[in-house]
Amino acid sequence: MMLTRRTLLASTAALVAASAWADAPGEIAPNVRRLSPKLDRIIAPGATVEVIATGIKWAEGPVWVKQGGYLLFSDPPANIMRRWSRKDGVSIFLEPSGTGGLDPKLVREAGSNGLAMDHQGRLLIANSGGRSIDRVDLRTKKRTTLVSRYQGHRFNSCNDLTVSRSGAIYFTDPPYGFAQFNDSPLKETAQNGVYRWSEGGEVQLVEGGLTFPNGIALSPDEKRLFVSSSDPQNKKIMVYALGANGLPTGPGRVFLDAAHMPGPGNPDGMKIAADGTMFCSSPGGMWILAPDGEKLGLIEDGAAIANCCFGDDGRTLYLTSNTRVLRLPLRINGWRA
């Protein structure tokens, strides 16, 4: 299913928007729009957004590998994970990145989506096609499935993930990997859930009431969990107060109401810097928000920007934007000590 400029097929218009693949944004130069002078502390005035990779079907889930000094990023519909470094440029790192041999009539995103690193330097994959959270040894590329079911039912198409200091993994599970979304005959869970899993423990349902949970991130003190809802009819970022057990202490609240934000895309991936600055995908591009939600700036590329990560020495933001990957220097260090 190919979409042009996010012109959605009528039968799935409301569902596809946040995860659909689109044509290249063309020759539009990415830029930073300043909405507050407070942004100057985070991004230097005049900082240039660099394009480092092009020709991707749908760029997603970037992660920086500190041990090797390179970037990995996903292309879910192409079922490829690519590697980028200053020295070597772009190359294929894993193919298939998710699960091969799936029926395209049933599965539209067979590859990896969100990526993260665990505390032992191993790659974690939200495997859309495999419907699981996987771990990969970067040296041998040996893959281990960590979790693929909740209460005996297979997940939908795991989308994004974040790792707590304890090693527990929080992840989202919308139906975007299915060709028929919620109507797919492959769907086994009643909810499109947000989950928490730790090695040796059971999968815990964190939130089961969001229609299309997508991006996910923890606050620096890990007392709050942020989850984006990419439902075009209910665009928002939710925040949940977490207890000592890592689970919500009550219902979440809306942190960012994106219902009337103009521009391409819907709430998607996000990362939160050590000082609490949030970089979150929402309509228009990648928004830079203060910890209290104040809009400080917007990184624009003329197309939906799906996700981002900190890289190099922690003072660089890498962004997966539709068919290409962008790079922007920062004045702050995003990495937590």
C-alpha positions as CSV (number, residue, x, y, z in Angstrom):
1,M,0.0,0.0,0.0
2,M,1.8,3.2,-1.2
3,L,0.5,6.6,-0.3
4,T,1.3,9.9,-2.0
5,R,1.9,12.8,0.3
6,R,0.0,11.0,2.9
7,T,-3.1,10.9,0.7
8,L,-4.8,8.1,2.5
9,L,-6.9,5.3,1.1
10,A,-10.5,6.1,1.9
11,S,-11.2,2.8,3.8
12,T,-8.3,3.3,6.2
13,A,-7.9,7.0,6.3
14,A,-8.1,7.4,10.0
15,L,-5.8,4.6,10.8
16,V,-2.9,5.0,8.4
17,A,-1.9,8.6,8.9
18,A,0.5,8.1,11.7
19,S,2.4,5.2,10.2
20,A,1.9,5.6,6.5
21,W,4.7,5.7,4.0
22,A,4.9,8.7,1.8
23,D,6.7,10.0,-1.3
24,A,10.0,11.8,-0.8
25,P,9.6,15.4,0.5
26,G,11.5,16.6,-2.5
27,E,14.1,19.4,-2.3
28,I,12.7,21.1,0.7
29,A,15.6,22.1,3.0
30,P,15.0,21.1,6.6
31,N,15.1,24.0,9.0
32,V,14.6,25.0,12.7
33,R,11.7,27.4,13.5
34,R,12.3,29.3,16.7
35,L,9.2,29.9,18.8
36,S,10.9,31.1,22.0
37,P,14.3,32.7,22.8
38,K,14.6,29.8,25.3
39,L,15.5,27.6,22.4
40,D,18.9,29.3,22.0
41,R,20.1,27.3,25.0
42,I,19.2,24.1,23.2
43,I,20.0,24.8,19.6
44,A,22.3,27.5,18.4
45,P,20.8,30.3,16.2
46,G,21.7,29.5,12.6
47,A,22.4,25.8,13.3
48,T,22.0,23.8,10.1
49,V,20.0,20.6,9.7
50,E,22.0,18.2,7.6
51,V,20.6,15.4,5.4
52,I,22.7,12.3,5.9
53,A,20.6,9.5,4.2
54,T,18.0,9.4,1.5
55,G,16.0,6.9,-0.6
56,I,14.4,5.2,2.3
57,K,10.9,3.8,2.1
58,W,9.9,5.0,5.6
59,A,12.7,5.9,8.0
60,E,12.0,5.0,11.7
61,G,13.4,4.1,15.1
62,P,17.0,5.6,15.2
63,V,19.5,4.6,17.9
64,W,23.1,5.5,18.4
65,V,25.5,2.7,19.2
66,K,28.1,4.3,21.5
67,Q,30.5,1.3,21.4
68,G,30.9,1.5,17.6
69,G,30.1,5.2,17.0
70,Y,27.4,4.6,14.5
71,L,23.7,5.1,13.9
72,L,21.2,2.3,13.3
73,F,17.7,3.1,11.9
74,S,14.7,1.0,10.6
75,D,12.8,0.9,7.4
76,P,9.7,-1.1,8.5
77,P,8.0,-1.6,5.1
78,A,11.2,-2.6,3.4
79,N,12.2,-4.9,6.2
80,I,15.7,-3.4,6.4
81,M,17.8,-2.0,9.2
82,R,20.5,0.4,8.0
83,R,23.8,1.6,9.5
84,W,25.3,5.1,9.1
85,S,28.7,6.4,10.2
86,R,30.7,9.4,9.2
87,K,33.4,7.1,7.9
88,D,31.4,4.6,6.0
89,G,28.1,6.4,5.1
90,V,25.0,4.2,4.8
91,S,25.0,0.4,4.5
92,I,22.5,-2.4,5.2
93,F,22.9,-3.8,8.8
94,L,20.1,-6.4,9.0
95,E,17.9,-7.8,6.2
96,P,15.3,-8.9,7.2
97,S,15.3,-6.6,10.2
98,G,12.0,-8.1,11.4
99,T,10.6,-11.3,10.1
100,G,10.8,-12.6,6.5
101,G,8.4,-14.6,4.4
102,L,5.2,-12.9,5.7
103,D,2.2,-12.5,3.5
104,P,2.1,-8.9,2.3
105,K,-1.7,-9.1,2.0
106,L,-1.8,-9.5,5.8
107,V,1.4,-7.7,7.0
108,R,2.4,-4.3,5.7
109,E,5.3,-3.6,8.0
110,A,7.3,-6.8,8.4
111,G,10.5,-5.1,9.6
112,S,12.0,-3.6,12.7
113,N,10.5,-0.3,14.0
114,G,11.7,1.3,17.2
115,L,15.2,0.6,18.4
116,A,17.0,1.0,21.8
117,M,20.1,-0.2,23.6
118,D,20.1,-2.2,26.8
119,H,22.5,-1.6,29.6
120,Q,24.8,-4.4,28.3
121,G,25.3,-2.7,24.9
122,R,22.9,-5.0,23.1
123,L,20.4,-3.9,20.5
124,L,16.7,-4.0,21.4
125,I,14.1,-4.2,18.5
126,A,10.4,-3.5,18.4
127,N,9.8,-6.2,15.8
128,S,6.7,-5.1,13.9
129,G,6.5,-8.2,11.7
130,G,7.6,-10.7,14.3
131,R,5.1,-9.1,16.8
132,S,7.8,-9.2,19.5
133,I,10.5,-7.4,21.4
134,D,13.9,-8.9,20.3
135,R,17.5,-8.6,21.5
136,V,20.4,-8.7,19.1
137,D,24.1,-9.2,19.8
138,L,25.7,-6.6,17.7
139,R,28.9,-8.6,17.2
140,T,27.3,-11.9,16.1
141,K,23.9,-10.5,15.1
142,K,22.3,-13.4,16.9
143,R,18.7,-12.6,17.7
144,T,16.7,-13.6,20.8
145,T,13.0,-13.1,21.2
146,L,12.4,-11.6,24.7
147,V,8.6,-11.4,24.8
148,S,5.9,-11.9,22.2
149,R,2.7,-12.5,24.1
150,Y,0.4,-11.0,26.8
151,Q,-1.7,-13.5,28.7
152,G,-1.1,-16.1,26.0
153,H,-2.1,-13.8,23.1
154,R,0.4,-12.6,20.5
155,F,1.1,-8.8,20.3
156,N,-0.1,-6.8,17.3
157,S,3.0,-5.1,15.8
158,C,5.4,-3.8,18.4
159,N,6.2,-0.2,17.5
160,D,8.5,1.7,19.9
161,L,10.3,1.1,23.2
162,T,12.3,2.7,26.0
163,V,14.5,1.1,28.7
164,S,14.4,2.1,32.4
165,R,17.4,2.2,34.7
166,S,16.3,-1.1,36.1
167,G,16.4,-2.7,32.7
168,A,12.6,-2.9,32.4
169,I,11.4,-2.3,28.9
170,Y,8.3,-0.2,28.2
171,F,6.8,-0.6,24.7
172,T,3.8,0.2,22.5
173,D,1.8,-2.2,20.4
174,P,-0.6,-0.6,17.9
175,P,-1.9,-2.6,14.8
176,Y,0.0,-0.6,12.2
177,G,2.0,-3.6,11.0
178,F,-1.2,-5.3,9.9
179,A,-2.6,-4.6,6.4
180,Q,-6.1,-4.4,7.9
181,F,-5.2,-2.7,11.2
182,N,-7.8,-3.5,13.9
183,D,-9.8,-5.7,11.4
184,S,-6.8,-8.0,10.7
185,P,-7.5,-11.7,11.1
186,L,-4.0,-11.8,12.8
187,K,-5.1,-9.6,15.7
188,E,-5.3,-11.6,19.0
189,T,-5.4,-8.9,21.7
190,A,-8.5,-6.9,22.4
191,Q,-6.4,-3.8,23.3
192,N,-3.7,-1.8,21.5
193,G,-1.6,-1.8,24.6
194,V,1.3,-0.1,26.3
195,Y,3.3,-2.8,28.2
196,R,6.1,-3.2,30.7
197,W,8.4,-6.2,30.8
198,S,11.5,-7.1,32.8
199,E,13.6,-10.2,32.5
200,G,12.3,-13.0,34.6
201,G,8.9,-11.3,35.1
202,E,5.5,-11.3,33.5
203,V,4.3,-8.8,30.9
204,Q,2.3,-6.0,32.6
205,L,-0.3,-3.9,30.9
206,V,0.5,-0.3,31.6
207,E,-2.3,1.3,29.5
208,G,-5.0,-0.5,27.4
209,G,-7.3,2.5,26.6
210,L,-5.4,4.3,23.8
211,T,-6.6,3.6,20.3
212,F,-3.2,3.8,18.6
213,P,-0.3,4.1,21.1
214,N,3.0,4.9,19.3
215,G,6.0,6.8,20.7
216,I,7.1,6.3,24.3
217,A,9.6,7.8,26.7
218,L,10.5,8.1,30.4
219,S,11.2,11.3,32.2
220,P,14.8,11.7,33.5
221,D,13.7,10.8,37.0
222,E,11.5,7.9,35.7
223,K,8.6,9.1,37.7
224,R,6.6,9.9,34.5
225,L,5.9,7.9,31.3
226,F,5.0,9.7,28.1
227,V,3.0,7.9,25.3
228,S,1.9,9.4,22.0
229,S,-1.5,8.6,20.6
230,S,-1.3,8.7,16.8
231,D,-5.0,8.3,16.2
232,P,-5.9,11.2,13.7
233,Q,-9.2,11.5,15.5
234,N,-7.5,11.9,18.9
235,K,-4.0,13.3,18.5
236,K,-2.2,13.8,21.8
237,I,0.7,12.9,24.0
238,M,-0.3,11.4,27.4
239,V,1.7,11.4,30.6
240,Y,1.4,8.9,33.4
241,A,2.7,9.2,37.0
242,L,4.6,6.0,37.9
243,G,4.8,4.4,41.3
244,A,7.7,2.5,42.8
245,N,6.6,-0.6,40.9
246,G,7.0,1.1,37.6
247,L,3.2,1.1,36.9
248,P,0.8,4.1,36.7
249,T,-0.6,5.3,40.0
250,G,-3.8,6.5,38.3
251,P,-5.2,7.6,35.0
252,G,-3.0,9.5,32.6
253,R,-3.5,13.1,31.6
254,V,-3.0,15.0,28.3
255,F,0.5,16.5,28.2
256,L,0.2,17.8,24.6
257,D,-3.1,18.3,22.7
258,A,-2.2,18.0,19.0
259,A,-5.8,18.0,17.7
260,H,-5.4,21.4,16.0
261,M,-1.7,21.5,15.3
262,P,-1.2,22.1,11.5
263,G,1.2,20.2,9.2
264,P,2.0,16.7,8.2
265,G,2.2,13.8,10.5
266,N,0.7,12.8,13.9
267,P,2.2,12.2,17.3
268,D,4.9,9.6,17.0
269,G,8.4,9.0,18.4
270,M,10.0,11.1,21.1
271,K,13.1,11.4,23.2
272,I,13.6,13.3,26.5
273,A,17.0,14.9,27.2
274,A,18.8,14.7,30.6
275,D,17.5,18.2,31.5
276,G,13.9,17.3,30.7
277,T,13.7,18.9,27.2
278,M,11.4,16.9,25.0
279,F,11.9,16.3,21.3
280,C,8.6,14.9,20.1
281,S,7.1,14.1,16.7
282,S,3.7,15.8,16.2
283,P,2.0,17.5,13.3
284,G,4.4,19.8,11.5
285,G,7.6,17.9,12.4
286,M,9.7,17.4,15.5
287,W,8.7,19.8,18.3
288,I,11.0,20.9,21.1
289,L,9.2,21.3,24.3
290,A,10.2,22.5,27.8
291,P,9.6,20.1,30.7
292,D,6.3,21.9,31.4
293,G,5.1,21.5,27.8
294,E,5.9,25.0,26.5
295,K,6.6,25.0,22.8
296,L,10.2,26.3,22.2
297,G,10.8,25.3,18.6
298,L,10.0,23.1,15.6
299,I,12.3,21.1,13.3
300,E,10.5,21.1,9.9
301,D,11.2,18.9,6.8
302,G,8.1,19.4,4.7
303,A,7.0,15.9,5.7
304,A,6.2,13.8,8.8
305,I,9.3,13.3,11.1
306,A,8.8,9.9,12.7
307,N,11.4,9.7,15.5
308,C,14.7,10.8,16.8
309,C,17.7,10.0,19.1
310,F,20.8,11.6,20.6
311,G,24.1,10.6,19.2
312,D,27.8,11.3,18.7
313,D,28.8,12.7,22.2
314,G,25.1,13.2,23.1
315,R,25.1,16.7,21.6
316,T,23.7,15.7,18.2
317,L,20.0,15.0,17.4
318,Y,19.4,12.4,14.6
319,L,15.9,12.4,13.1
320,T,14.2,9.8,10.8
321,S,12.1,11.9,8.5
322,N,9.9,10.1,5.9
323,T,12.4,9.0,3.2
324,R,15.5,10.4,4.8
325,V,17.6,10.9,7.9
326,L,18.6,14.3,9.3
327,R,21.3,15.4,11.7
328,L,21.3,18.6,13.9
329,P,23.9,19.8,16.5
330,L,22.7,20.6,20.0
331,R,24.0,22.8,22.8
332,I,22.8,20.4,25.4
333,N,23.7,16.8,26.1
334,G,20.7,14.5,25.7
335,W,22.3,11.5,27.4
336,R,21.6,10.8,31.1
337,A,24.5,10.1,33.4
